[in-house]
Amino acid sequence: MGSNDDATWAGSRRLKTLANHFSNQKQPQAAAAGFAKRAAVLVCLFPGDDGNLRVILTKRASTLSSYSGEVSLPGGKMDEGDADCVDTALREAKEEIGLDPSQVLVVTTLDPFIAKGDVLVVPVIGLLRDKRAFNPIPNTAEVEAVFDAPLDLFLKDENRRAEEKEWKGEEFICNFFDYECHNKKYVIWALTAVILITSASLVYQRPPDFSERRPKIWSSDAVKLSQTGP
């Protein structure tokens, strides 16, 4: 077995350990009361050739009316036919990038965040069963590109920029992560970056190498704060 095979096997073992870890924990439940608009995104992980975990990302089409041209996780708004946030995340991933739900082992959901002030967003963490069997088929009406990045990128201070911003009178730090893949440059920021920082911190069981100051709507208590006030 070559070094790449050894690294991939090590990454696969890490994924199995991760799945077992989450299977023994109670998954957080999204408090949906008061949110007519709900959405879910898929944080889909797999071991790269070096054994390190990677996450699947998309660049949204420039023709979209919202978040055009931005990097995001596969996902979108909940449909009436969706049973729950997991169904939403898997359905949207299939529609956007051709990822068959049967290829994803869902292991947990994160506490929800709030986007645009009134959309409840639930991140769903899943493991790609076989990267070699997944051939991305982007829906060109929604997705310009499909790529992947190392998950630990979002714990490191390298390739990170920070800007002071304000939302409804609340000052916060917005992190921007610069990443290059196949000679294309991407910038991962805003809520997508926050979700990836949260996911990486949970998976690797350590905080990021940099300080964070998030707005309340991007905190773990976002829903509670929105219902009870600060």
Buried (B, 14 or more C-beta within 10 A) or exposed (E): EEEEEEBBEBBBEBBEEBBEBBEEEEBEEBBBEEBEEBBBBBBBBBBBEEBBBBBBBBBBBEEBEEBEEBBBBBBBEBEEEBEBBBBBBBBBBBBBBBBEBEBBBBBBBBBBBBBEEEBBBBBBBBBBBEBEEBEBEBEEEBBBBBBBBBBBBBBBEEEBEBEEEEEEEEEBBBBBBBBEEEEEEBBBBBBBBBBBBBBBBBBBEEEBEEEBEBBBBBBBEBBEBBEEEE
